[in-house]
């Protein structure tokens, strides 16, 4: 093998590793804030915030119920939805933008009905902003990520980081199929 090719490849590997390290370091910066700041930020988390409906449900639940109303409440199905978060940073490379676009487009293509009736939401979020940094620890993020979250009665009950988006980003068809399959699985649980 040619010496120039070897040196070129080594330099390319060094640049990629350096960029990855710097991106990771920037991604997790601020993750070690004071405990009370984290608690304040978590209070702003839309997944954990109580809706007016869930607050009303808790108030009703704290009041004495007749046997008939208890049976009626037990018969009502849980209200569930799926949230597809795309977590990105302030600096956005071409691959990160492609992953977000493919994720959005796949969800829009296969799940327009669910998006319309709010059973599914797509939320891109910058984890480098102070109010969103808690997601790094909440979802154990180590890179820009597509995370599915199952929310039942205002509480997150399950989540999954779709890490294969990075390996499939060069194959749009397989990327779309992967996102479709994963979202379908979550939506089945939300019914």
C-alpha positions in Angstrom: 0.0 0.0 0.0 1.2 3.5 -0.8 2.7 5.5 2.1 0.6 8.6 1.1 -2.6 6.5 1.3 -1.7 5.2 4.7 -0.9 8.6 6.0 -4.0 10.0 4.5 -6.2 7.4 6.0 -4.5 7.8 9.4 -5.1 11.5 9.2 -8.8 11.0 8.3 -9.2 8.6 11.2 -7.6 11.1 13.5 -9.9 13.9 12.3 -13.0 11.7 12.7 -12.0 10.6 16.2 -11.2 14.2 17.2 -14.5 15.5 15.8 -16.4 12.7 17.6 -14.6 13.4 20.9 -15.2 17.2 20.6 -18.8 16.6 19.6 -19.3 14.3 22.6 -17.6 16.7 24.9 -19.8 19.6 23.7 -22.9 17.3 23.8 -22.5 16.5 27.5 -21.2 19.9 28.6 -23.4 21.3 31.4 -24.5 17.8 32.4 -23.0 18.2 35.9 -25.1 21.2 37.0 -26.4 21.8 40.5 -29.0 19.4 41.7 -31.7 22.1 42.2 -31.1 23.3 38.6 -31.7 19.8 37.3 -34.9 19.5 39.4 -36.1 22.8 38.0 -35.3 21.8 34.4 -37.0 18.4 34.9 -40.1 20.2 36.0 -40.2 21.8 32.6 -40.0 18.3 30.9 -43.2 18.0 28.7 -43.2 14.2 29.3 -43.4 14.6 33.0 -45.6 17.6 33.2 -49.2 16.9 34.2 -51.9 17.8 31.8 -55.1 19.4 33.1 -56.8 16.0 32.5 -54.3 14.0 34.6 -54.5 16.6 37.4 -58.3 16.4 37.4 -58.0 12.6 37.4 -55.8 12.7 40.5 -58.2 15.1 42.2 -61.1 12.9 41.4 -59.2 9.8 42.6 -58.5 11.4 45.9 -62.2 11.9 46.6 -64.3 9.0 47.9 -66.0 7.1 45.1 -69.1 5.0 44.9 -68.6 1.4 43.8 -70.2 2.2 40.4 -68.0 5.1 39.6 -64.9 3.0 40.6 -65.9 0.3 38.1 -66.6 2.9 35.5 -63.1 4.5 36.0 -61.5 1.1 35.8 -63.2 0.3 32.5 -61.9 3.5 30.8 -58.8 2.8 28.7 -55.6 4.5 29.6 -54.8 7.5 27.3 -51.5 6.8 25.6 -49.4 8.5 23.0 -46.0 8.1 21.4 -43.4 10.9 21.2 -40.6 10.6 18.7 -37.8 13.0 19.9 -34.9 13.9 17.7 -32.2 15.2 19.9 -29.6 17.4 18.3 -27.0 20.0 19.3 -26.4 23.5 18.2 -23.7 22.4 15.7 -25.4 20.2 13.2 -23.5 18.2 10.6 -24.9 17.0 7.4 -25.5 13.5 8.8 -27.3 14.8 11.8 -29.6 16.9 9.5 -30.2 13.9 7.3 -31.2 11.7 10.3 -33.6 14.3 11.4 -35.1 14.7 7.9 -35.4 11.0 7.3 -37.0 10.5 10.8 -39.5 13.3 10.2 -40.2 12.1 6.6 -40.6 8.4 7.6 -43.0 9.3 10.4 -44.9 11.7 8.2 -45.2 9.2 5.3 -46.3 6.2 7.4 -48.2 7.8 10.3 -49.9 11.0 9.1 -53.2 9.8 10.7 -51.6 9.2 14.1 -49.8 12.6 13.9 -53.2 14.2 13.0 -55.0 12.7 16.0 -52.0 13.4 18.3 -51.4 9.7 19.1 -47.9 10.4 17.8 -45.8 13.5 18.0 -42.4 14.3 16.4 -40.3 16.7 18.5 -36.8 17.9 17.5 -35.0 19.3 20.5 -31.6 20.9 21.0 -30.1 19.2 24.1 -27.5 22.0 24.4 -30.1 24.5 25.6 -30.4 24.7 29.4 -34.0 23.6 29.5 -33.3 20.5 27.5 -30.0 19.3 29.0 -31.7 16.9 31.4 -32.6 14.7 28.4 -28.9 13.7 28.1 -29.2 11.9 31.5 -32.8 11.0 31.2 -32.2 9.0 28.0 -28.5 8.2 28.5 -27.7 10.0 25.3 -24.1 9.7 23.9 -24.8 11.1 20.4 -27.5 12.8 18.4 -30.4 10.5 18.7 -34.0 9.5 17.7 -35.8 8.3 20.9 -39.3 6.9 21.1 -41.2 7.5 24.3 -44.5 5.8 25.3 -46.5 8.1 27.5 -49.6 6.7 29.3 -51.8 9.0 31.4 -49.2 11.7 31.3 -46.3 9.4 32.5 -43.6 8.0 30.4 -43.8 4.2 30.7 -41.2 3.1 28.2 -38.6 4.5 25.9 -36.1 3.3 23.3 -33.1 5.0 21.6 -33.1 4.0 17.9 -29.3 3.8 17.6 -29.4 2.0 14.2 -30.3 5.3 12.5 -26.6 6.0 12.4 -25.8 2.8 10.5 -28.8 3.1 8.2 -28.4 6.8 7.3 -26.8 5.9 3.9 -29.8 3.6 3.0 -32.9 5.7 3.0 -35.3 2.8 2.3 -33.9 0.7 5.1 -33.9 3.7 7.4 -37.5 4.4 6.7 -38.4 0.8 7.3 -36.5 0.7 10.6 -38.3 3.8 11.9 -41.7 2.5 10.6 -41.2 -0.8 12.4 -40.1 0.7 15.7 -42.9 3.3 15.7 -45.5 0.7 14.9 -44.4 -1.4 17.8 -44.8 1.6 20.2 -48.1 2.6 18.7 -49.5 -1.0 19.3 -48.6 -0.6 22.9 -50.3 2.8 23.0 -53.7 1.3 22.0 
